[in-house]
Amino acid sequence: MYPGVHAKIRADQPAFIMAQTGVAVTYAELEQRANRLAHFLRSRGLKRLDHYAIFMENNDRYIESCGAGERGGLYFTCVNSYLTADELAYIVNNSESRILIVSEESRATALSAIGQCPKVDAVLVANGPGDGDRILNLDEATASFPTTPIADETIGTAMSYSSGTTGRPKGILRPLPDQPPSQQLALFDFLQRLWRYREGLVYLSPAPLYHAAPQASVNLTIRNGGTAIIMERFDAERYLQLVEKYKPTHSQLVPTMFSRMLKLSDEIRRCYDLSSQEVAIHAAAPCAVPVKEEMIEWWGPIILEYYGATEGHGLTACDTAEWLTHRGTVGRVVAGELHVLDEAMQSSEQRLDPARLALQRW
């Protein structure tokens, strides 16, 4: 369901809560903020299929910064908040971003970068002062605009970048159909089923929102009328505390997070109530068999693993029962066609059949 509908039927429910500060933003507040920002972007000439960028740590202005693009037919690029000024400038220029949204914490790096970004019309600073005609405070820049939707709403989406391990990072530009934002993109329909999301879930987000999967996870949580608990940064025991406090049903982690929690003492691990968890998803890196065995013993059969890429060219997945049957597997092919290659980069003779063949870790 579109967030604008949730803003009417569950206006006072938190759409998300920041874990460290406790700042909660309701659906009504999120709707108003996202609409104001969408109007601002239109006022600066951004039309359907244009681009802007977000360069911030996890904070309470991140979700609206994405939401404005999602309803404005825009591509928004969430940039790794640890990049240098030169690295940021490259992505801003390569993405042809016209607006850059930053935080006070990332301000210095951003201002150093925009000298190299002649196409950037304005920099919006969340929770920080403006400075002249080009550097604007986010609230001041959007205050005069309506809290109601723009007249030409159409769906937008994130344009993520690769990590750049084989050269410069590359923008992953997916086709964007001309459809209303109330109509969810097909990719998110697929992820909804894969991640087993449901109406009213509570999602604990322990990862940076500039990554594709965490950003998509929070987006889907809000579309499902749930509440996202967003950690500013990951801490193993703090994660367990938040599970007990907010009773999340879903979360998505990486194997390193599992390892850090397993290093906690048995006394600490056993003192928190984790019974609310329904689905714990992990991805992004190989998970050692002993680590996963310990996590299943601790959390039960709720762990769902998938492997894929932001480009969306193929994906595998397995639930706990499948993994216990084929320990070390990364699951069955659930999207695309995949081939197994040997060390000489030669293809296996048999194409993987997702209906009958479990794909072993390569």
C-alpha positions as CSV (number, residue, x, y, z in Angstrom):
1,M,0.0,0.0,0.0
2,Y,1.2,3.5,-0.8
3,P,2.6,5.5,2.2
4,G,0.2,8.3,1.5
5,V,-2.7,5.9,2.3
6,H,-1.0,4.8,5.5
7,A,-0.7,8.5,6.4
8,K,-4.5,8.6,6.5
9,I,-5.4,5.3,8.2
10,R,-2.5,5.1,10.7
11,A,-1.4,8.8,10.8
12,D,0.0,8.7,14.4
13,Q,1.8,5.4,14.1
14,P,5.6,5.7,13.8
15,A,6.8,4.9,10.3
16,F,10.3,4.6,11.7
17,I,12.1,5.1,15.0
18,M,15.8,6.0,15.3
19,A,17.3,3.5,17.7
20,Q,19.9,5.7,19.4
21,T,18.1,9.0,19.7
22,G,14.6,7.5,20.0
23,V,13.3,10.1,17.5
24,A,10.0,8.7,16.0
25,V,8.5,10.0,12.8
26,T,4.8,9.2,12.2
27,Y,3.3,8.3,8.9
28,A,1.6,11.7,8.8
29,E,4.8,13.5,9.4
30,L,6.7,11.5,6.9
31,E,4.0,12.1,4.3
32,Q,4.1,15.9,4.8
33,R,7.9,16.0,4.7
34,A,8.2,13.9,1.6
35,N,5.6,16.0,-0.2
36,R,7.3,19.3,0.7
37,L,10.6,17.9,-0.6
38,A,9.0,16.6,-3.8
39,H,7.5,20.1,-4.4
40,F,11.0,21.6,-3.8
41,L,12.6,19.3,-6.4
42,R,10.0,20.1,-9.0
43,S,10.5,23.8,-8.3
44,R,14.2,23.3,-9.1
45,G,13.3,21.8,-12.5
46,L,13.6,18.1,-11.7
47,K,11.2,16.2,-13.8
48,R,10.5,12.5,-14.3
49,L,13.7,10.4,-14.8
50,D,16.0,13.1,-13.5
51,H,18.5,12.4,-10.7
52,Y,19.5,13.6,-7.3
53,A,21.8,12.2,-4.6
54,I,21.8,11.6,-0.8
55,F,25.0,11.6,1.2
56,M,24.3,11.0,4.8
57,E,24.7,8.6,7.7
58,N,21.6,6.9,9.0
59,N,19.5,9.7,10.5
60,D,15.9,10.8,10.9
61,R,15.8,12.7,7.5
62,Y,17.0,9.9,5.3
63,I,13.6,8.2,4.7
64,E,11.9,11.4,3.5
65,S,14.9,12.1,1.3
66,C,14.2,8.8,-0.5
67,G,10.4,9.2,-0.4
68,A,10.3,12.4,-2.3
69,G,12.0,10.8,-5.3
70,E,9.8,7.7,-5.1
71,R,6.7,9.9,-5.6
72,G,8.4,12.3,-8.0
73,G,9.4,9.8,-10.7
74,L,13.1,10.5,-9.9
75,Y,16.2,8.4,-9.6
76,F,17.9,9.0,-6.2
77,T,21.4,7.7,-5.5
78,C,22.2,6.9,-1.9
79,V,26.0,7.5,-1.6
80,N,28.3,5.7,0.8
81,S,28.7,8.1,3.6
82,Y,32.4,7.1,4.1
83,L,33.5,8.2,0.7
84,T,36.1,11.0,0.2
85,A,35.2,14.3,-1.5
86,D,36.7,13.2,-4.8
87,E,34.8,9.9,-4.7
88,L,31.6,11.7,-3.9
89,A,32.1,14.2,-6.7
90,Y,32.6,11.4,-9.2
91,I,29.3,9.7,-8.3
92,V,27.4,13.0,-8.2
93,N,28.7,13.9,-11.6
94,N,28.3,10.4,-13.1
95,S,24.7,10.1,-11.9
96,E,24.0,13.6,-13.3
97,S,22.5,14.6,-9.9
98,R,21.1,18.1,-9.7
99,I,20.4,18.2,-6.0
100,L,22.6,16.8,-3.2
101,I,21.1,16.1,0.3
102,V,23.6,15.9,3.1
103,S,23.7,16.0,6.9
104,E,25.6,18.3,9.2
105,E,28.0,15.4,9.8
106,S,28.7,14.9,6.1
107,R,28.6,18.6,5.3
108,A,32.4,19.3,5.2
109,T,33.1,16.4,2.7
110,A,30.1,17.4,0.6
111,L,31.1,21.1,0.4
112,S,34.6,20.0,-0.6
113,A,33.1,17.9,-3.4
114,I,30.6,20.3,-5.0
115,G,33.3,22.5,-6.3
116,Q,33.8,19.7,-8.8
117,C,30.1,19.3,-9.5
118,P,29.0,22.2,-11.7
119,K,25.5,20.7,-12.4
120,V,24.5,20.6,-8.7
121,D,21.9,23.3,-8.4
122,A,21.6,23.2,-4.6
123,V,22.8,21.3,-1.5
124,L,20.2,20.7,1.2
125,V,21.6,20.3,4.7
126,A,19.5,18.3,7.1
127,N,19.8,19.4,10.7
128,G,22.4,22.1,9.8
129,P,22.4,25.8,8.7
130,G,22.4,27.0,5.1
131,D,25.1,29.3,3.7
132,G,24.2,31.4,0.7
133,D,22.0,30.7,-2.3
134,R,23.4,27.2,-3.1
135,I,23.8,25.7,0.4
136,L,20.3,25.5,2.0
137,N,18.9,24.2,5.2
138,L,16.4,21.4,4.4
139,D,13.6,22.7,6.6
140,E,13.9,26.3,5.5
141,A,14.1,25.3,1.8
142,T,10.9,23.3,1.9
143,A,8.9,25.2,4.5
144,S,6.8,27.2,2.0
145,F,5.8,24.2,-0.1
146,P,2.5,22.3,0.3
147,T,2.2,19.2,2.4
148,T,-0.1,17.7,-0.2
149,P,1.2,15.5,-3.1
150,I,2.6,17.1,-6.3
151,A,0.2,17.1,-9.2
152,D,2.1,14.8,-11.4
153,E,3.1,12.0,-9.0
154,T,4.8,9.0,-10.7
155,I,6.9,6.2,-9.3
156,G,10.7,6.8,-8.7
157,T,13.4,4.5,-7.4
158,A,16.9,4.3,-6.2
159,M,19.9,4.1,-8.6
160,S,22.6,2.4,-6.6
161,Y,26.2,2.1,-7.5
162,S,28.5,-0.9,-7.6
163,S,31.4,-1.0,-5.2
164,G,34.0,-0.3,-7.9
165,T,36.2,-3.3,-7.2
166,T,37.1,-3.5,-10.9
167,G,37.4,0.2,-11.5
168,R,35.2,3.2,-10.9
169,P,31.8,2.5,-9.3
170,K,29.1,2.0,-11.9
171,G,25.5,3.3,-11.7
172,I,22.9,0.6,-11.9
173,L,20.1,2.2,-13.9
174,R,16.9,0.1,-14.0
175,P,14.1,0.9,-16.4
176,L,11.4,3.0,-14.6
177,P,7.9,2.5,-15.9
178,D,5.5,5.4,-16.0
179,Q,3.1,4.4,-13.3
180,P,1.6,5.9,-10.2
181,P,3.6,5.5,-6.9
182,S,0.7,3.5,-5.5
183,Q,1.6,0.7,-7.9
184,Q,4.7,-1.0,-6.6
185,L,7.6,-1.9,-8.9
186,A,7.8,-5.5,-9.9
187,L,11.2,-5.9,-8.2
188,F,9.6,-5.0,-4.9
189,D,6.8,-7.4,-5.4
190,F,9.4,-10.1,-5.8
191,L,11.3,-9.0,-2.7
192,Q,8.0,-8.8,-0.7
193,R,7.5,-12.5,-1.4
194,L,11.2,-13.5,-0.9
195,W,11.6,-11.7,2.4
196,R,8.2,-12.8,3.6
197,Y,7.0,-9.4,4.5
198,R,3.5,-8.9,5.8
199,E,1.2,-6.0,6.8
200,G,2.1,-4.4,10.1
201,L,5.5,-6.0,10.5
202,V,8.2,-4.4,12.7
203,Y,11.6,-4.3,11.0
204,L,14.9,-3.9,12.8
205,S,17.4,-2.3,10.4
206,P,21.0,-2.7,11.6
207,A,22.8,-1.6,8.4
208,P,23.7,1.6,6.5
209,L,20.8,2.9,4.4
210,Y,23.1,3.7,1.5
211,H,23.2,0.0,0.8
212,A,20.6,-1.3,-1.6
213,A,19.1,-4.1,0.6
214,P,18.6,-2.0,3.8
215,Q,17.1,0.8,1.8
216,A,14.7,-1.5,0.0
217,S,13.9,-3.3,3.3
218,V,12.8,-0.1,5.1
219,N,10.9,1.0,1.9
220,L,8.9,-2.2,1.9
221,T,8.3,-2.0,5.7
222,I,6.7,1.4,5.2
223,R,4.7,0.2,2.2
224,N,3.4,-2.6,4.4
225,G,2.3,-0.1,7.1
226,G,4.9,-1.4,9.5
227,T,7.4,0.4,11.7
228,A,11.2,0.3,11.0
229,I,13.6,0.6,13.9
230,I,16.8,2.1,12.3
231,M,20.1,1.6,14.1
232,E,22.5,4.5,13.6
233,R,25.3,2.0,13.7
234,F,25.5,-1.7,14.5
235,D,26.4,-2.9,18.0
236,A,26.0,-6.6,18.9
237,E,24.4,-6.3,22.3
238,R,22.4,-3.2,21.4
239,Y,20.8,-5.2,18.6
240,L,19.6,-7.7,21.2
241,Q,18.3,-4.9,23.4
242,L,16.3,-3.5,20.6
243,V,14.8,-6.8,19.8
244,E,13.5,-7.1,23.4
245,K,12.4,-3.5,23.5
246,Y,10.6,-3.1,20.1
247,K,9.6,-6.7,19.4
248,P,10.6,-6.7,15.7
249,T,9.3,-9.5,13.5
250,H,11.8,-9.1,10.7
251,S,15.4,-8.1,10.2
252,Q,18.2,-8.3,7.6
253,L,21.8,-8.8,8.6
254,V,25.2,-9.8,7.2
255,P,27.3,-12.7,8.5
256,T,29.7,-10.4,10.3
257,M,26.9,-9.3,12.5
258,F,26.1,-12.9,13.4
259,S,29.7,-13.5,14.3
260,R,29.8,-10.4,16.6
261,M,26.6,-11.5,18.4
262,L,28.0,-15.0,18.9
263,K,31.1,-13.6,20.5
264,L,29.0,-12.2,23.3
265,S,29.0,-14.2,26.5
266,D,26.3,-16.8,27.0
267,E,25.0,-14.8,29.9
268,I,24.4,-11.7,27.7
269,R,23.0,-13.7,24.8
270,R,20.5,-15.5,27.1
271,C,19.2,-12.5,29.0
272,Y,17.2,-10.9,26.2
273,D,13.8,-12.0,24.9
274,L,14.1,-12.6,21.2
275,S,10.9,-14.5,20.7
276,S,9.2,-11.8,18.5
277,Q,11.4,-12.6,15.5
278,E,9.7,-14.3,12.6
279,V,12.3,-13.9,9.8
280,A,16.0,-13.1,10.1
281,I,17.4,-12.6,6.6
282,H,21.1,-12.6,5.8
283,A,23.0,-11.9,2.6
284,A,25.9,-10.0,1.0
285,A,28.8,-12.4,2.1
286,P,29.5,-16.1,2.7
287,C,28.4,-17.3,6.1
288,A,30.6,-20.0,7.6
289,V,28.8,-23.2,8.3
290,P,29.7,-23.2,12.1
291,V,28.4,-19.7,12.4
292,K,25.1,-20.5,10.8
293,E,24.7,-23.7,12.8
294,E,25.1,-21.7,16.0
295,M,22.7,-19.0,14.9
296,I,20.0,-21.6,14.0
297,E,20.6,-23.3,17.4
298,W,20.2,-19.9,19.1
299,W,17.4,-18.3,17.1
300,G,15.6,-21.3,15.7
301,P,14.4,-22.1,12.1
302,I,13.7,-18.5,11.2
303,I,16.9,-17.8,9.2
304,L,16.5,-17.1,5.4
305,E,19.6,-16.7,3.2
306,Y,19.8,-15.2,-0.3
307,Y,22.5,-14.3,-2.7
308,G,22.1,-11.7,-5.5
309,A,23.4,-8.5,-6.8
310,T,22.1,-5.0,-7.1
311,E,22.0,-5.4,-10.9
312,G,19.3,-8.1,-10.4
313,H,20.6,-10.5,-13.0
314,G,20.2,-13.6,-10.8
315,L,19.4,-14.7,-7.2
316,T,19.4,-17.8,-5.0
317,A,17.7,-18.3,-1.7
318,C,17.2,-21.0,0.9
319,D,15.3,-21.2,4.2
320,T,16.5,-22.9,7.4
321,A,15.0,-26.3,6.5
322,E,16.7,-26.3,3.1
323,W,20.0,-25.2,4.5
324,L,20.0,-27.9,7.2
325,T,19.4,-30.5,4.5
326,H,22.3,-29.1,2.4
327,R,24.7,-27.5,4.8
328,G,26.7,-24.8,3.1
329,T,24.3,-24.3,0.2
330,V,23.3,-20.9,-0.9
331,G,20.0,-22.2,-2.1
332,R,18.0,-22.7,-5.2
333,V,17.9,-20.3,-8.2
334,V,14.8,-18.2,-7.7
335,A,15.5,-15.5,-10.3
336,G,17.5,-15.4,-13.5
337,E,19.8,-18.1,-15.0
338,L,23.1,-19.0,-13.3
339,H,26.0,-21.1,-14.3
340,V,28.8,-22.5,-12.1
341,L,32.3,-21.8,-13.4
342,D,35.5,-23.6,-12.4
343,E,38.8,-21.9,-11.7
344,A,39.5,-21.7,-15.4
345,M,36.2,-19.8,-15.8
346,Q,34.7,-22.8,-17.8
347,S,31.0,-23.3,-17.5
348,S,29.5,-26.4,-16.0
349,E,28.0,-28.7,-18.6
350,Q,24.5,-28.6,-17.1
351,R,22.5,-25.4,-16.7
352,L,21.1,-25.1,-13.2
353,D,17.5,-26.1,-13.0
354,P,15.9,-24.1,-10.2
355,A,13.2,-26.7,-9.9
356,R,15.5,-29.5,-8.8
357,L,19.1,-28.4,-8.2
358,A,20.5,-26.8,-5.0
359,L,23.4,-24.5,-5.8
360,Q,26.5,-25.2,-3.7
361,R,28.7,-22.3,-2.5
362,W,31.3,-21.4,-5.1
